Amino acid sequence: MEIDDPRMPAPQVRERQAFGTGGMLPLLVSVLLVLAGLALTLVGVLNLIGGFSVGLVVLMVAGALLVVAGAVVGGGLIMVAPGEARVIQFLGRYVGTVRRDGLRWINPFTMRRKISTRIRNHETAVTKVNDADGSPIEIAAVVVWRVTDTARAMFEVDDYHEFVTIQAETAVRHIATSYPYDADSDEQLSLRQNTTEITDQLSTEIAARVESAGVEVIESRITHLAYAQEIAGAMLRRQQAGAVVAARQRIVEGAVGMVQLALDRLAEQEVVDLDEERKAAMVSNLLVVLCGDRDTQPVVNTGSLYN
């Protein structure tokens, strides 16, 4: 089956590393600037009580500026947890992503948006669709995925989580309608009998659909697969009939082999010489014994072979 790969527009942005540095030194500088500014302001206020002077006003203004500078420097500090990233924008323009965890310092005039890069699970709802034979079935799957390109996940789609949800359900529907629930021959793939091949194709199709959003599909598995309730009883009887026919076929094949072996052994060891009529009777009796549903009742022949 050809993978359903929708044509998505080329991505406008791709993830790149944002400019930044460790946050411990900027944190220390910010604290010192704020403390120094508060100290100068406090000194100016206390001296201003004794009398007004231009020098004291300048001292207070300098203290206030130091406090503002410390706040600006501190505004560039961000904390990044493991399994998270920060998408950085400056004046609406994407400037990079911070993935390194810990305390980091970046341009304080930028906007930061948190995005998770952890592995996630999404289980689709149980959906009723028609398989390739037109039979209504119920199917659901679980998709394991994560964000690999934060820029595309943030800017190429409105909501990357909702995008993955809808595309996964679309791929599950497409796979379910492309194959029959049960195959009539061994060469034909079916949803129930070829789980490995079907799930591989499902993973490939979902990955092709969500690649434009910067999402990687790690694995997908079908978690629910059954006939719809309105035909479940009829299909169960069909499966039971098929199982009975297959079992009978194996029994007959085994019985024929055992009868052939018995006749060959009797002929090789010259135990008894049977004509064609007696061979036919022996074959009939052995097949009845070997293929019957119930235990047979033996009849002891007290006469000769022909009476």
N, C-alpha and C positions, 0 to 999 in steps of 0.2 A: 504494500500500500504506500502511496506517495504521502509524505508528511505534509500536513497543512501548515504552510509557512506564510502568514500574511505579510504583505509588503508594508513595512513601516518606514517612515521618513528617516533620513540619516540624522544621527544625534547632533544637536547643536553644540553641546558641551561634553567634555569628558573630564573625569576626575584628575586632579593634579594636587601636589602637596602645597599647602599654604605656608607662607613665610611665618616663622615663629621661633621662639627660643624657650629655654627652661624658665620656669616661673619663680624660682626661689629668689634670685637677685632682684628682679623687678618688684617682688613682694617686699623685700627689705627696703628698697629705695622708696616705695610708696609709703611704707610705715614711717620711715625717717622724715620724709617730706611733710607728711601730715603732722607728726609730732613737732617738727621744727616750726611749722606755720602756726600751730596752736600756741606754742611757747611764745613766739614773737607777738602774736595777737594779744595774748594775756598780758605780756609785759607792757605793750602799748596802752592797753585799757587801764591797767593799774597806775601807770605814770600819767595818763591823761586826766586822772582824777585830781592830781595836784596842780594841773595847769595845762592849758592848750599850747601845743607847739606843732609846727609843720613836721619836725622830725618824728614825733610820735605817730602822726597820721601816716607818714610814709612807712613807718615800722609796721603799723597795723595792716596797711595795704599789702606790704610784702608778705606778711604772715598769711593773709587771706589767699594771696596768689600761690603760696607754697601749699596750702591746703588743697586748693583746686588742682594744682599740678600733681599732688599725691593721689588725689581721687582719679584724675585722668590716667595716670600710670596704673593704678589699681584696677581701673576699668578694663584694661587689656588682659587681665588674668582670667583664665578659664580652667576648669577641672574636667578632664576627660577620663571616664571610667573604662575599664577593659570591655571590649565588645561594643563600644560606641565610637562615634566620630562627630566632628563639628564641621558643618558646611559654612564657609565664610563668604559674606557678600559685603562689598563696599560700594555704596551709592547704587545699589541694585545690581551690580555686576559681580559675577562669581569670580572669586580670586583664589580659591583653593580649599582643601579639606585638611583638617587636623585629625590624624588617626592615632598618633602616639599618646598613650595614656599618661596620666599624672597631671601635675600643675604646669600649665603652659602659658606663655605670654604672646599675644598677637597685637595687631593694630587695634587700639582701643576704640576707634571710630567705625569699626565694622559691625555688621549684624551676624550673629551666630545662630545656627539652627541645628539642633541635636537630631541625629539619626542612628538607629541601631544597626549594627553589622553582625549581630548574633544569628545563629541558626534558628530557623522558625519552622513550625509545622502548620499546615493548613489542610483541614479535612473538608472536602466538598460535601454538600448536602446530598442525601439520597435522592437521585433523579430518576424519573421514569421516562424511558425512551424506547424506540423500536430498534431492534437489532437489524442486521443485514437481511434476515429472513422475514422481517416485518413483525416479529413477535415482541410484545411489550415486556421489557425487563426493567429491573431496578439496579442502579449502579452508583457507587460512591468510591472516592479515592482519597488518599492522603499524599500531600506534596511537601517535601522537605526542601527549604530554600533559604537563601540569605542574600543580602545586598552586597554586591562587589564593586559597583561604581556609584558612589554616593551622589555625584553630580547629576547623572542621568536619572537616578531614582527621585531626586528632588525637583528637577527642572523639566524633564521630558514628559512626565505624566502628572496629572493633578494629585492623585493619591496612589502611590506605588503599591500599598497593601491591598487596596480595593482592585487595582489593576491586576495583580497576581490572582486574586480570588476569582474574578470574572474570566480571565484567560484560562485558568485551570479548569473551571467548570465547562468552558467551551471545548477544550481539548478532550475532556472526558466524554462529553456528548458525541464528539466527532469519532472517537475511537469506538464507542459503543455502537454507533450506527454503521460502522465499516466492517464489522465482523459478526458472524452468527454466535448465538449463545453456545450451541453445540454444533460440531461439524459432522457432516455426513460421511466424510472420508478422512483418512489420516493425512493426506496432503494439504487439506484446507485448515487454516488457522481458525481457532475459536476462542471466545472469551474465557470459557471454563477450562479448557484442556491445554491451552498454551499461555499460561499466565506470565511466564518469564518474557516471552517475545512481545506480548501485548504491553506489559509494563515498561519494557525498554522503549517501545515506540511512543508510549504515553509520555515518558520522561523527555524524549527527543522533541516531541511536538510542543510540550509546555515550555521547554527551554527556548525553542525558536520563537514562541509568542512573547515571552517576557524579557528576551535579551535586550530589547530596545529600552527597557526601564532599568538596566543595570543590575538585573537580578540573575543569580545562578541557581539552577535547579540541581540539587544534590541527588535526590531520589524521589520516586513516586511509586505508590503501590495501590492496587485495587483492594479496598477494605470491605466492600459489600457488593455482592453480585447474586441476583436471584430473579426468577421469573416474576412478573407482576401477579398480584393476588388473583386477578380474574382468570388467569390461565395456568396458575401454579398446579392445580389438581390434575388437569389434563396432561401437562408436561411431565408431572411425576409419574403418571401411569405410562406415558410413552417411554420414559427412562427405565421404568421397571420392566416393561415389555422388551426393550432392547437388551437389558441385563439378562433376562430369562433366555432370550434367543441366543445370546453369546455363550451363556453357561451351557445350554443344551448342545450347541455346536461343539464345544470342547469335550463334553461328555461323549458325544457320538464319535468324534475323532479318536478319543482314547479307547472307546469300546471296540471300534473296528480294528485298531492296532492290537488290542488284547486277543480278539478272536483270531486274527491272522497269525499271531504268535502261537496260540494254542494249536491251530491246525498244522502249522509248520513243525512244531515240536512232536506232535503225534505222528506225523509222517516220517520225520527223521529217526525217531526211536522205534518205529514200527510197533507201536502199542496196539493199534487197532486199524483195520483196513475199512475205510468208510467209502461208500459209493456217493455219487453226487447228491442223491436224495437225502441220505443220512447227514451229509455235510451241511446241506441247506437247513435241515431240522436242527442240527447242533448250532449253526450260526444264529438261527432265529431264537433258540432258547437262551443262548449267551447274551444276545442283544437285549432281550427282555429283562434278563437278570441285571445286566450292567447299566441299562438306560432307564429302568423303571423308577418311579418316584417312591415306591414303597418296597418293603422287603418282600421277596417272593417266597412262596411255600414250596419246599422241595417235594418231589414225587419220586419214590423209590421204585424202579422197574425190577420186578421179581422174575420176569420172564426172560426170554432171549432178547437179543439186540433188535430183532425185527418183530417182536410181539409185545 
